[in-house]
Amino acid sequence: MNREQFDGQTDELTEKQDHLNLVLYNDDFNTFDHVIESLIDVCHHTPEQAEQCALIVHHKGRYEIKSGSYKRLLPMKNSLIDRELTVSIE
């Protein structure tokens, strides 16, 4: 493998790491108000955006609520888990 091929692979890995999604899953115990408040506080969503995300999660079972790098999404994921929401980074 030459230097150019290696640099191309490194760029591709970095690009994939920067395009991850924070996914929120539906559950049967959190209220809409709790989910909406959490999205506003943790993900800095507007009230309207948070409400729409909560409705989509309720109807579809999951929704990508935020995208970005792993480093950016991890603190949000942990904060949402602390609030007993079910989330993952994909």
C-alpha positions in Angstrom: 0.0 0.0 0.0 1.4 3.3 -1.0 1.1 6.6 1.0 -1.7 7.9 -1.2 -3.8 4.8 -0.7 -3.2 4.9 3.1 -4.2 8.6 3.3 -7.4 7.9 1.3 -8.4 5.1 3.7 -7.6 7.4 6.7 -9.8 10.1 5.2 -12.6 7.6 4.6 -12.5 6.4 8.2 -12.5 9.9 9.6 -15.5 10.8 7.3 -17.4 7.8 8.5 -16.8 8.7 12.2 -18.0 12.2 11.5 -21.3 11.0 10.1 -22.7 9.0 12.9 -26.2 9.3 14.2 -27.6 9.5 17.7 -30.7 7.3 17.6 -33.6 7.5 20.1 -35.8 4.4 20.6 -39.4 4.3 21.7 -40.2 2.8 25.1 -43.4 2.3 27.2 -42.4 4.2 30.3 -41.2 7.7 29.4 -43.7 10.4 28.9 -43.8 12.7 25.9 -43.1 15.7 28.1 -40.0 14.0 29.6 -38.7 13.1 26.1 -39.3 16.6 24.8 -37.7 18.2 27.8 -34.7 15.9 27.5 -34.2 16.7 23.8 -34.4 20.4 24.5 -32.0 20.3 27.4 -29.4 17.8 26.1 -29.6 18.1 22.3 -30.5 21.8 22.2 -33.6 21.1 20.0 -36.3 23.8 19.7 -39.5 22.8 21.4 -41.1 22.2 18.0 -38.2 20.1 16.8 -38.2 18.1 20.1 -42.0 17.5 19.8 -41.7 16.3 16.2 -38.8 13.9 17.1 -40.9 12.5 20.0 -43.9 11.9 17.7 -41.7 10.2 15.1 -40.1 7.9 17.7 -43.6 7.1 19.1 -44.9 6.1 15.6 -41.9 4.6 14.0 -40.1 3.1 17.0 -36.8 5.0 16.5 -35.4 8.2 15.0 -32.0 9.7 14.3 -32.2 12.8 16.6 -28.7 14.1 16.0 -25.8 13.5 13.7 -22.1 14.2 14.0 -18.8 12.8 15.3 -18.6 10.1 18.0 -16.8 12.6 20.2 -19.7 15.1 19.8 -22.5 12.6 20.2 -21.2 10.6 23.2 -21.9 13.2 25.9 -25.4 13.6 24.6 -25.9 9.8 24.5 -24.7 9.5 28.1 -26.9 12.4 29.3 -30.0 10.9 27.6 -29.2 7.5 29.2 -28.9 9.2 32.6 -32.5 10.4 31.9 -33.5 6.8 31.3 -34.0 7.2 27.6 -32.9 4.4 25.2 -30.4 5.7 22.7 -27.5 4.5 20.6 -24.8 5.8 18.3 -24.9 4.2 14.9 
